[in-house]
């Protein structure tokens, strides 16, 4: 619904509410009636969060080339992990200023040991000096882009997990300014967001090269009920990049979206067939096209095609997997780990990132209340590597019939030939039970 239509809709509801109060007070004048506006005022403090318990049972892929890079016992055929997470988020509003926060702490234990981490994902203050402008300062998580599983134009985004794309992600420390203006006509809204992101020691170090200040901007247009963004990132921490995205409802229950990102000078380290490393820069064009459809029977389908212009070809990934295989053999026969160390470095430089290939197809289908079973939502998520034809399948079922509780059971199965992405994953399958209590 567009902003102009939203204003008309809510204004109509407001007039209808006041008209109902007037009729009620007139027709029932003999009865005492009170209307307290304080009950409808927004409270300055708004907070919430959840407590989560999770159990994972993973079947180890003993044929994986990644086995030697991970500290697992040679006799292990499976790995059980138990974890707990506490997330606390909220905001405090005071006239024209707002302070927002999101913190998360988690701990896990498996056969390899105990791990715990606590971090502030978001903590930023916003000031709105005029209805048209907002200024923010602090640590903020960005969700630029229209894609569900991936965001090629998410220049300030953390990388999503396509199996859990709606989970909270840690932000960056930034200074931001927003300007918004509404119009009548085909062009309904224009918004400009500008961001300064410093990269220095202990501040945003994982964004890129230190001792730089990167500048990003997003121009948003609402034109004929179509959401459009033009995006840019300039600076020396990362290569400069340019982007475009859009989203449009072709019907009430059918939406189409897309993204396009261009990086003129993408730094890349590529493993050659002879084992040498090629370091250089090349242009990269990434794109995404997707649909979201809601059927009359409450079946939600999300399908996306993703071309990763910064990814590696099937041959380049094959060279990396072959290096790992040779490194495993070298370590087993001679106790040497030179090749494994090289593979470990390459993994950190790009080969080990999520979805390192070139072309992927993503699909997620969920059914709300099937067979009139209330609060039950089964679904399935699949990620298909179009180049090496390996695949990840994740059927699941979620239940929310108990107030403030969510129960989810998910099974993930990975299939692929040797020297393919999902065929070489350390886990060949995983069973996950997650319980969350929201407060």
C-alpha positions as CSV (number, residue, x, y, z in Angstrom):
1,X,0.0,0.0,0.0
2,X,1.4,3.4,-1.0
3,X,2.0,6.1,1.5
4,X,-0.8,8.3,0.1
5,X,-3.3,5.5,0.2
6,X,-2.1,4.6,3.7
7,X,-2.8,8.1,4.9
8,X,-6.3,8.0,3.4
9,X,-7.0,4.6,4.8
10,X,-5.9,5.5,8.4
11,X,-7.7,8.9,8.2
12,X,-10.9,7.1,7.2
13,X,-10.5,4.7,10.1
14,X,-9.9,7.6,12.5
15,X,-13.1,9.4,11.2
16,X,-15.0,6.2,11.5
17,X,-13.8,5.7,15.1
18,X,-14.8,9.2,16.1
19,X,-18.2,8.9,14.4
20,X,-18.9,5.6,16.2
21,X,-18.0,7.3,19.5
22,X,-20.4,10.2,18.7
23,X,-23.3,7.8,17.8
24,X,-22.7,5.7,20.8
25,X,-22.7,8.7,23.2
26,X,-25.8,10.1,21.6
27,X,-27.8,6.9,21.6
28,X,-26.7,5.9,25.1
29,X,-26.7,9.3,26.8
30,X,-28.2,7.8,29.9
31,X,-25.1,5.6,30.4
32,X,-21.7,6.9,31.6
33,X,-19.0,6.9,29.0
34,X,-15.3,7.8,29.2
35,X,-12.6,8.1,26.6
36,X,-9.0,8.3,27.9
37,X,-6.5,9.4,25.2
38,X,-3.7,8.4,27.5
39,X,-4.5,4.7,26.9
40,X,-3.7,5.2,23.2
41,X,-0.4,7.2,23.6
42,X,2.7,5.4,22.7
43,X,4.9,4.6,25.6
44,X,8.4,5.9,25.5
45,X,10.0,2.5,26.3
46,X,9.4,-0.5,24.0
47,X,11.4,-3.6,24.6
48,X,11.3,-7.4,24.0
49,X,13.4,-10.3,22.9
50,X,13.5,-14.1,23.2
51,X,15.2,-17.0,24.9
52,X,16.2,-19.9,22.7
53,X,17.2,-23.5,23.3
54,X,18.5,-25.5,20.3
55,X,19.8,-29.0,19.6
56,X,21.6,-30.0,16.5
57,X,22.5,-33.5,15.4
58,X,24.8,-33.5,12.4
59,X,26.0,-36.5,10.4
60,X,29.7,-36.1,9.5
61,X,30.7,-36.5,5.9
62,X,33.8,-38.6,6.3
63,X,34.6,-38.2,2.6
64,X,34.6,-34.4,2.8
65,X,37.8,-32.6,1.7
66,X,37.3,-30.2,4.6
67,X,37.7,-32.8,7.2
68,X,41.3,-32.1,8.0
69,X,40.6,-28.4,8.4
70,X,38.2,-29.1,11.2
71,X,39.1,-30.5,14.6
72,X,37.0,-33.6,14.6
73,X,37.9,-37.0,15.9
74,X,38.6,-39.5,13.1
75,X,36.1,-41.9,14.5
76,X,33.2,-39.4,14.8
77,X,30.3,-40.2,12.5
78,X,28.0,-37.6,14.1
79,X,28.2,-34.5,16.2
80,X,25.6,-33.2,18.7
81,X,25.5,-29.6,19.7
82,X,23.4,-28.0,22.5
83,X,23.1,-24.2,22.6
84,X,21.2,-21.4,24.2
85,X,20.6,-17.8,23.1
86,X,19.3,-14.7,24.7
87,X,18.3,-11.7,22.6
88,X,17.2,-8.4,24.0
89,X,16.0,-5.5,21.9
90,X,14.1,-2.3,22.3
91,X,13.9,1.4,21.9
92,X,13.4,4.5,24.0
93,X,11.6,7.5,22.5
94,X,11.9,11.0,23.9
95,X,10.1,13.7,21.8
96,X,12.2,13.9,18.6
97,X,14.9,11.5,19.6
98,X,15.1,7.7,19.8
99,X,17.7,5.3,21.2
100,X,17.6,1.7,19.7
101,X,19.4,-1.4,20.8
102,X,19.7,-5.1,20.1
103,X,22.1,-7.3,22.1
104,X,22.6,-11.1,21.9
105,X,24.4,-13.6,24.0
106,X,24.8,-17.3,23.2
107,X,26.6,-20.4,24.5
108,X,27.0,-23.8,22.9
109,X,28.5,-27.1,23.8
110,X,29.4,-30.1,21.6
111,X,31.8,-33.0,21.6
112,X,34.7,-30.6,20.7
113,X,34.2,-28.1,23.6
114,X,32.4,-25.1,25.0
115,X,31.8,-21.8,23.1
116,X,30.2,-18.6,24.2
117,X,29.9,-15.1,22.8
118,X,28.1,-11.9,23.7
119,X,27.8,-8.8,21.5
120,X,25.8,-5.7,20.9
121,X,24.3,-6.0,17.4
122,X,22.8,-2.5,17.4
123,X,23.1,0.6,19.6
124,X,22.3,3.9,17.9
125,X,20.6,7.2,18.6
126,X,18.3,8.9,16.1
127,X,17.4,12.6,16.1
128,X,14.6,14.0,14.0
129,X,15.0,17.8,13.9
130,X,12.2,18.1,11.3
131,X,9.6,15.8,9.9
132,X,11.7,15.5,6.7
133,X,15.1,14.7,8.2
134,X,16.6,12.1,10.6
135,X,20.2,11.9,11.8
136,X,21.5,8.6,13.4
137,X,24.8,7.8,15.1
138,X,26.0,4.5,16.5
139,X,26.0,0.8,15.6
140,X,23.3,-0.1,13.1
141,X,22.4,-3.2,11.1
142,X,21.6,-2.5,7.4
143,X,19.2,-4.5,5.2
144,X,19.6,-2.9,1.8
145,X,18.2,-4.7,-1.1
146,X,14.9,-6.4,-2.0
147,X,16.1,-10.1,-2.1
148,X,15.0,-12.6,0.5
149,X,18.0,-15.0,0.5
150,X,20.7,-12.8,-1.0
151,X,21.3,-9.1,-1.5
152,X,23.9,-8.2,-4.2
153,X,23.3,-4.5,-3.5
154,X,23.6,-4.9,0.3
155,X,26.9,-3.0,0.4
156,X,26.6,-2.4,4.1
157,X,24.9,-5.6,5.0
158,X,26.2,-8.6,6.8
159,X,26.0,-11.8,4.8
160,X,22.7,-13.6,5.4
161,X,22.2,-17.3,6.0
162,X,19.8,-18.3,3.2
163,X,18.4,-21.0,5.5
164,X,17.7,-18.4,8.1
165,X,17.5,-15.0,6.3
166,X,15.4,-13.2,8.8
167,X,17.7,-13.7,11.8
168,X,19.3,-10.6,13.4
169,X,22.8,-9.7,12.2
170,X,25.5,-7.5,13.7
171,X,25.7,-4.0,12.4
172,X,28.5,-1.4,11.8
173,X,29.3,1.8,13.6
174,X,28.1,4.6,11.2
175,X,26.9,8.1,11.0
176,X,23.7,8.4,8.9
177,X,21.4,11.2,7.6
178,X,18.0,10.6,6.0
179,X,15.9,13.0,4.0
180,X,12.3,12.1,3.0
181,X,9.8,14.0,0.9
182,X,6.3,13.0,-0.3
183,X,4.5,14.2,-3.4
184,X,1.2,13.9,-5.2
185,X,1.3,12.2,-8.6
186,X,3.2,9.3,-10.1
187,X,6.3,10.0,-8.0
188,X,4.9,9.6,-4.5
189,X,8.0,9.5,-2.3
190,X,11.7,10.4,-2.5
191,X,14.2,9.5,0.2
192,X,17.9,9.9,0.4
193,X,20.1,8.0,2.9
194,X,23.7,8.9,3.3
195,X,26.1,6.9,5.5
196,X,29.7,7.5,6.6
197,X,31.4,4.3,7.8
198,X,34.9,4.6,9.4
199,X,37.3,1.7,9.4
200,X,40.0,2.1,12.0
201,X,41.6,-0.1,14.7
202,X,38.9,-1.8,16.8
203,X,36.1,-0.1,14.8
204,X,34.5,-1.9,11.8
205,X,37.8,-3.7,11.2
206,X,36.0,-6.6,9.5
207,X,34.5,-4.3,6.9
208,X,37.7,-3.9,4.9
209,X,41.1,-2.2,5.0
210,X,41.7,-0.1,8.0
211,X,42.3,3.7,8.4
212,X,39.7,4.7,5.8
213,X,36.3,6.3,5.8
214,X,33.8,4.8,3.3
215,X,30.7,6.7,2.1
216,X,27.5,5.0,1.0
217,X,24.2,6.4,-0.3
218,X,20.8,5.1,-1.2
219,X,18.2,7.0,-3.2
220,X,14.7,5.6,-2.8
221,X,11.8,6.3,-5.1
222,X,8.2,5.2,-4.8
223,X,7.0,5.6,-8.4
224,X,3.6,4.3,-9.6
225,X,3.6,1.9,-6.6
226,X,7.0,0.5,-7.5
227,X,9.8,0.7,-4.9
228,X,13.1,1.6,-6.6
229,X,16.6,2.1,-5.0
230,X,19.8,3.5,-6.5
231,X,22.9,2.6,-4.3
232,X,26.5,3.5,-4.2
233,X,29.6,2.7,-2.0
234,X,32.8,4.8,-2.3
235,X,36.0,4.4,-0.3
236,X,39.2,2.5,0.0
237,X,38.2,-0.2,2.5
238,X,36.3,-2.0,-0.2
239,X,36.2,-1.6,-3.9
240,X,33.7,1.0,-5.1
241,X,30.4,-0.4,-6.2
242,X,27.1,0.7,-7.7
243,X,23.6,-0.9,-7.4
244,X,20.0,-0.8,-8.4
245,X,16.9,-2.7,-7.0
246,X,13.2,-2.7,-7.4
247,X,10.1,-4.3,-6.0
248,X,6.5,-4.2,-7.3
249,X,3.2,-5.9,-6.5
250,X,1.8,-7.1,-9.9
251,X,-1.3,-8.3,-7.9
252,X,-2.4,-8.3,-4.3
253,X,-0.8,-11.7,-3.7
254,X,2.0,-11.6,-6.3
255,X,5.3,-9.6,-5.9
256,X,8.4,-9.4,-8.2
257,X,11.7,-8.0,-7.1
258,X,15.2,-7.7,-8.4
259,X,18.7,-6.4,-7.8
260,X,21.7,-5.5,-9.9
261,X,25.2,-4.7,-8.5
262,X,28.4,-3.6,-10.4
263,X,31.9,-3.6,-9.0
264,X,34.4,-2.1,-11.5
265,X,37.5,-3.3,-9.6
266,X,36.8,-6.4,-7.6
267,X,40.0,-7.8,-5.8
268,X,40.2,-11.5,-6.3
269,X,42.6,-14.4,-5.5
270,X,42.2,-17.3,-7.8
271,X,43.8,-20.8,-7.6
272,X,45.1,-21.9,-10.9
273,X,45.1,-25.5,-12.2
274,X,48.9,-25.8,-11.6
275,X,48.5,-24.7,-8.0
276,X,49.7,-21.2,-8.4
277,X,47.8,-18.2,-7.1
278,X,46.6,-15.4,-9.4
279,X,46.0,-12.1,-7.7
280,X,44.3,-9.2,-9.5
281,X,41.3,-7.0,-10.1
282,X,38.4,-7.5,-12.4
283,X,34.9,-6.2,-12.9
284,X,32.0,-8.1,-11.4
285,X,28.3,-7.9,-12.2
286,X,25.9,-9.6,-9.8
287,X,22.1,-9.9,-10.1
288,X,19.1,-11.3,-8.5
289,X,15.5,-11.8,-9.7
290,X,12.8,-13.2,-7.5
291,X,9.0,-13.6,-6.9
292,X,6.8,-14.0,-3.9
293,X,3.4,-15.5,-4.3
294,X,0.6,-16.2,-1.8
295,X,-2.1,-18.6,-2.9
296,X,-5.7,-18.7,-1.8
297,X,-4.9,-21.7,0.4
298,X,-2.2,-19.7,2.3
299,X,0.8,-21.3,0.6
300,X,3.7,-18.8,0.4
301,X,6.2,-19.4,-2.4
302,X,9.5,-17.5,-2.7
303,X,11.7,-18.2,-5.7
304,X,15.0,-16.4,-6.5
305,X,17.7,-16.7,-9.1
306,X,21.1,-15.3,-8.0
307,X,24.1,-14.7,-10.2
308,X,27.2,-14.1,-8.1
309,X,29.6,-12.1,-10.3
310,X,32.3,-12.2,-7.6
311,X,32.0,-16.0,-7.3
312,X,34.2,-18.7,-8.6
313,X,33.5,-20.9,-11.6
314,X,33.0,-24.6,-11.4
315,X,36.5,-25.2,-12.6
316,X,38.0,-22.8,-10.0
317,X,36.1,-24.4,-7.2
318,X,37.2,-27.8,-8.4
319,X,40.9,-26.6,-8.2
320,X,40.3,-25.6,-4.6
321,X,38.7,-28.9,-3.7
322,X,41.5,-30.8,-5.4
323,X,44.1,-28.8,-3.4
324,X,42.3,-29.9,-0.2
325,X,42.2,-33.5,-1.3
326,X,45.9,-33.5,-2.1
327,X,46.6,-31.7,1.2
328,X,44.7,-34.4,3.0
329,X,46.8,-37.1,1.3
330,X,50.0,-35.3,2.0
331,X,49.1,-35.0,5.7
332,X,48.1,-38.6,6.0
333,X,51.2,-40.1,4.2
334,X,54.0,-37.6,5.2
335,X,52.5,-35.6,8.1
336,X,53.0,-32.4,6.1
337,X,50.4,-29.6,6.0
338,X,51.8,-27.1,3.5
339,X,48.9,-27.6,1.1
340,X,46.4,-27.6,3.9
341,X,47.7,-24.2,5.1
342,X,47.4,-22.8,1.6
343,X,43.9,-24.1,1.4
344,X,43.1,-22.6,4.8
345,X,44.3,-19.2,3.7
346,X,42.3,-19.4,0.4
347,X,39.2,-20.4,2.4
348,X,39.5,-17.2,4.4
349,X,40.1,-15.1,1.3
350,X,36.9,-16.2,-0.5
351,X,36.7,-19.9,-1.2
352,X,35.2,-20.7,2.2
353,X,32.5,-18.0,2.2
354,X,28.8,-19.0,1.9
355,X,27.7,-19.7,-1.7
356,X,31.1,-19.1,-3.3
357,X,29.9,-20.2,-6.7
358,X,28.5,-18.3,-9.6
359,X,24.8,-19.3,-10.1
360,X,22.2,-20.4,-7.6
361,X,18.4,-21.1,-7.5
362,X,16.6,-20.6,-4.2
363,X,13.1,-21.7,-3.3
364,X,11.1,-21.6,-0.1
365,X,7.5,-22.9,0.2
366,X,5.5,-22.7,3.4
367,X,1.9,-23.7,4.2
368,X,-0.1,-22.0,6.9
369,X,-2.6,-24.1,8.9
370,X,-2.7,-27.1,6.6
371,X,-5.8,-29.3,6.9
372,X,-7.2,-26.7,9.3
373,X,-4.5,-27.6,11.9
374,X,-4.1,-24.2,13.5
375,X,-0.7,-22.6,14.3
376,X,1.1,-25.3,12.3
377,X,3.4,-24.2,9.4
378,X,5.3,-26.8,7.4
379,X,7.7,-25.8,4.8
380,X,10.7,-26.7,2.7
381,X,13.8,-24.6,1.6
382,X,16.1,-25.6,-1.2
383,X,19.4,-24.1,-2.5
384,X,20.6,-25.4,-5.9
385,X,24.0,-24.7,-7.3
386,X,23.3,-24.5,-11.0
387,X,26.9,-24.9,-12.0
388,X,27.9,-28.1,-10.2
389,X,24.3,-29.4,-9.7
390,X,24.7,-30.0,-6.0
391,X,21.7,-29.2,-3.7
392,X,20.6,-28.5,-0.2
393,X,17.1,-29.6,0.9
394,X,15.6,-28.5,4.3
395,X,12.0,-29.6,5.1
396,X,10.7,-28.2,8.4
397,X,7.6,-27.7,10.6
398,X,6.9,-24.9,13.0
399,X,4.2,-24.7,15.7
400,X,3.1,-21.5,17.5
401,X,0.0,-22.7,19.3
402,X,1.3,-21.9,22.8
403,X,1.3,-18.1,23.6
404,X,4.8,-16.6,23.2
405,X,6.3,-19.9,22.3
406,X,7.7,-21.2,18.9
407,X,8.8,-24.8,18.2
408,X,10.6,-25.7,15.0
409,X,11.9,-29.0,13.7
410,X,14.1,-28.9,10.6
411,X,16.1,-31.5,8.7
412,X,18.7,-30.6,6.2
413,X,20.0,-33.0,3.6
414,X,23.0,-32.2,1.3
415,X,23.5,-34.0,-2.0
416,X,26.2,-33.7,-4.6
417,X,29.1,-35.4,-6.3
418,X,32.6,-35.2,-5.1
419,X,34.3,-31.9,-5.7
420,X,31.0,-30.0,-5.6
421,X,29.8,-27.4,-3.1
422,X,27.2,-29.4,-1.2
423,X,28.8,-32.8,-1.9
424,X,31.9,-31.6,0.0
425,X,30.3,-30.0,3.0
426,X,31.5,-31.3,6.4
427,X,28.0,-32.3,7.3
428,X,26.0,-34.6,5.0
429,X,22.8,-34.0,6.9
430,X,21.6,-32.2,10.1
431,X,18.6,-32.5,12.3
432,X,17.7,-29.3,14.3
433,X,15.2,-28.7,17.1
434,X,14.7,-25.1,18.1
435,X,12.5,-23.8,20.9
436,X,12.0,-20.0,21.5
437,X,10.1,-18.1,24.1
438,X,9.3,-14.5,23.2
439,X,8.9,-11.8,25.9
